[in-house]
């Protein structure tokens, strides 16, 4: 959990947190998990971690659960799992998976917002609107 301070800071940003919840809901739903708990999440890392770990454990007790489908959807490899399981042998596996999910979902959201803002910035500098149509500087004058 070496990235915890930065995770807490990122989750405290309202726009980022809202985007995080949307992406988390999308990944959980497409992974075959309930998304009911996501709507009530608050921007607190420990609470988010607890609720995700609980949901994973609850679903993991059901034979033939969709845990691997969720991990695939979130983009967490088996190699990553093994690395963290080996590193944190005393940790509950669901806690480790919850941490990896939070990090990966947040990474997706941050990268998407970064590239979106850079694309918008570049488009505006080049005279393009978000729709991609070119605006001549002479038409504005």
WOURZI-V978178 format. One record per pair of residues at least 12 apart in sequence whose C-alpha atoms are under 6 Angstrom apart, sorted by the first residue. I is the first residue (numbers start at 0). J is the second residue. D is the distance in Angstrom with one decimal. If there is no record, write none. Layout:
[[I,J,D] [I,J,D]]
This chain:
[[7,44,5.9] [10,42,5.4] [11,42,5.5] [19,105,5.9] [30,68,5.3] [30,69,4.1] [31,65,5.9] [48,97,5.8] [51,97,5.6] [52,93,5.2] [52,94,5.3] [52,97,5.2]]
